[in-house]
Each structure stands twice: as C-alpha cells, then as structure tokens.
Amino acid sequence: MSETVECSELPSELLQPIGKGLDTRIDILRFRGVCKPWRSAISCSDFIPRFPIKFPNPFPLPRRRRRRRLSWLALSHDEADHLHQQTTCLLHETILYRLTPSPSSDQGWLIKVEDCKMHLLDPHRERYESESDSPNILPNNFVLLDYDTVELTRVHTLEIQSLIPVGRVNKVVMFNDCHVFVVYGDGKLRHAKCGDESLTCLGEKDMEFDDVIVYEGQVYVVDRFGIVWWIKINDSTFDLVKFWNPCGSDCLKTQKHLVESDGTIYIVDKYLDREWRGRHYFCVVGFKVYKKNEWGGEWFLEESLGDRAFILRSDCSLSVSTREFFGYEGNCIYFTQQNQIHVFKLENNSITNADLNEDKVYIQTAL
C-alpha cells in the first residue's frame, strides 16, 4: 500500500512548477493559503501574468501646423515631441469575483483582485466596525480555501505615464482577447489590437460617444443622443451599424452608461449640473433608467430596479442582486463622484453619501 504524504511535506521541487502554472491571481492566493510550505514555495512576484501589457499611446500629438505652442509649460515643439516620445501606456486587467462562504450560500461579497490583494467593494463598510460579529461581515482574517469564488467580469483600464498633460479616458473594453476599444472624454471612439503602434478613430468626426460594452458576444456603443450602435468587426475594418433607436435626453448635461442586468441591456442617463465633456469636475443631480423592449427597438423608462442595484464605476458598470451580495440596497444606483461613493435611490430620487473613499484591502495569509 502506498504511503500517504501530507500536503505540507510535499517537496518544493514539485510545488514550484505547480504554482507557476496557475492562471490567475486568485489561484495564486488560494495556493499560498494552503500552508506555510506552500506559501514559501511561490511568491506573488513569481506569477507572470499576461497583464499589464504595453499599449499604444492613446493621445498622439497633433500635427505641428495644427498644434498650439505649449506656452504655459514653456515647451517648444521639439521639446514637446521629445517628452511625448517618453510617454508610456499600459493596459491593465482586473477581475471581479463573488466570494461566498460556501457554494450553497445565498449571499456573498463583491471583491476585486489586484497584485495578490483582495479589495472588498462594499459601499457601506462602516458597518464592519459596528457589526464585526455579524455573518454578513467578511472577517479581517480568513482562509480563502474556505470560501467559494465565482468570476463575474474582467475589467480593463489604461495607465498612462506622461510628462506632458494628456486627455481623459472614460471607458476601455477588450473583446475576443485582442480588440481594445477606448471611449475618450471628448466623446471620440478609437480602437487598437494588442501589438498595434497606434489607435484608429471610429465613426464620423461629429459623433460623440459616452460608453461601450460587450453584450451577448458583440460590442455596442451609445452616443450622446442615446442611439446604440453595433460595432461590426470584419477582418480589418469596423462598421458602426445603428442598432437601437435613441432614448433619454440629448442634453449636453447628461452622460449615458450601458449596463447589462439579468441578461437585459439598460441605458442609465446621468444628469449633471454642467456640460461635462472636457471637464474633470461636475456634480451629479439625478438619474433616469431605460430598459430595452424585448419585442422591438424601443426603450421605456424603468421606474424600479426591484432587488437589483446598478454600480457605475470609473472602469466598468455592472448590476448586482441584493439577494446575492451583502452591502447593497435594491432599487439604487451606486456611483463615484470626486473619489466618494454616492447612492441614488430611484424611489424618491435622493442622493446620499456613503462616506467611503477607498476599498478595504485583504492580504491573504497561510495557515
């Protein structure tokens, strides 16, 4: 009869190739949480993920005859060219998970994993001080192996390191693991494939887009008028096909978000106190939600989200059910404004402040 060996007694020569063959950071956290020998066998720095990857600069300098001298920076055209060449851009990927005490648990927590750290995305984290013994509170110290994780979505962002001022990126999505679509602060839509040297502008010059989403295996964008366009991807060309009729307001003081909820697509019209394009600071004054009619191309105003909550993050928009996640209230929209989390309640059109400005971070330890 073969002799049974405890997992903690397995040789490092066996553990290291196993650990280095893991695919995601959550797998690394689970591996390192088994026991101290396993934790010592591989470090987070040994994990070589695909991301971040080098990405072309989304803000190329305009031609000199169209460029205004950067006088307020006292830069000549040659100096600006030199600094621009030193600009670097990286494409990052973050994975959002649902973390539950067991596969049979009804409710869990929304987390994201970055750099071998878990970030708890709970808009009401102050209850962690007053209700620390409650079963709906994620303990400060826990063993990840005792919990079940389900991947929800993958989020992509651009990190731009530049010595000269650059514009603003509103949204980044990746499609089919190679196509990257970028919506800019001025409403422009551009595309690049991994490995390209530059981005290509999509749409007519006068078109302004607010958001982009991957929905049912296709890429869609919404413009400022609420028209949803399908990005038809051919071998090397892209066509914008008008897919759904406009909805919502075409006011310059609104910004539209695309949200998928329970298999249906929604447009969230965010009302602002001023025209937002080209500005970094504005105040949200309200929302309206429109749901796609399943039997036609029309939209209708949604009066209630039921038990679901919409989360409008700077890097993605998603919908969660209060029956499946702790910390969220149904029929609400959670959004960030000036690095603070706010809650809009559809039942009375009120906006409250969740008084949080950062995520709660967990560092997984071994047994």
Secondary structure, DSSP 8 states (H G I E B T S, - for coil): ------GGGS-HHHHHHHHHT--SHHHHHHHHTS-HHHHHH--GGG---S-SEE---SS----GGG----GGGT--HHHHHHHHHT-EEEEEEEEEEEEESSTT-S-BEEEEEETTEEEE--TTTTHHHH-TTSTTS--SS--GGGSEEEEEEEEEEEEEE-SS----EEEEEEETTTEEEEEETTS-EEEEETT-SS-EEES-TT--EEEEEEETTEEEEEETTS-EEEEEE-SS-EEEEEEE---S---TTEEEEEEEETTEEEEEEEEESS--TT-S---EEEEEEEEE-TTSS-EEE----TTEEEEE-SS-EEEEETTTBTT--SSEEEEEETTEEEEEETTTTEEEE----S-EEE-----
